Amino acid sequence: MKNKKQDEERKMAYDSLPPGVKENLTEEEKQLFLYAEQWPDSLFEKLEEFIVKE
């Protein structure tokens, strides 16, 4: 289970996305971005230029 700090970090990451990217996310994708343990491939594809691989 995620903790409050993780939720805050995801909210900050979402807020930092360019407006055009956020507008292209569906409400379901927004909820997945903020709360899902694992993202679907479609969300990774929409956000691929913002994902930093470790």
C-alpha positions as CSV (number, residue, x, y, z in Angstrom):
1,M,0.0,0.0,0.0
2,K,1.3,3.4,-0.9
3,N,1.9,6.1,1.7
4,K,0.9,9.7,1.8
5,K,4.4,10.9,0.7
6,Q,4.2,8.8,-2.5
7,D,0.8,10.2,-3.3
8,E,2.2,13.8,-2.8
9,E,5.2,13.0,-5.1
10,R,2.9,11.7,-7.8
11,K,0.6,14.7,-7.5
12,M,3.7,17.0,-7.9
13,A,4.9,15.0,-10.9
14,Y,1.4,15.2,-12.5
15,D,1.3,19.0,-11.8
16,S,4.7,19.4,-13.5
17,L,3.5,17.9,-16.8
18,P,3.0,20.4,-19.7
19,P,-0.7,21.4,-20.0
20,G,-0.9,19.8,-23.5
21,V,0.1,16.4,-22.1
22,K,-2.4,16.6,-19.1
23,E,-5.2,17.6,-21.5
24,N,-4.5,14.5,-23.6
25,L,-5.0,12.2,-20.6
26,T,-8.4,10.7,-19.9
27,E,-9.8,10.9,-16.4
28,E,-9.0,7.2,-16.0
29,E,-5.4,7.7,-17.1
30,K,-5.1,10.6,-14.6
31,Q,-6.3,8.3,-11.8
32,L,-3.9,5.6,-13.0
33,F,-1.0,8.1,-13.0
34,L,-1.8,9.2,-9.5
35,Y,-2.7,6.0,-7.8
36,A,-2.0,2.8,-9.7
37,E,0.6,0.4,-8.6
38,Q,1.4,-0.4,-12.2
39,W,0.6,1.6,-15.3
40,P,-0.8,0.2,-18.6
41,D,1.4,0.4,-21.6
42,S,-0.8,3.0,-23.2
43,L,0.0,5.5,-20.3
44,F,3.7,4.8,-20.7
45,E,3.4,5.5,-24.4
46,K,1.7,8.9,-23.8
47,L,4.3,9.9,-21.2
48,E,7.5,8.2,-22.6
49,E,9.3,11.5,-23.2
50,F,8.9,12.3,-19.4
51,I,9.9,9.0,-18.0
52,V,13.4,8.7,-16.6
53,K,14.8,5.2,-16.7
54,E,17.0,4.2,-13.8
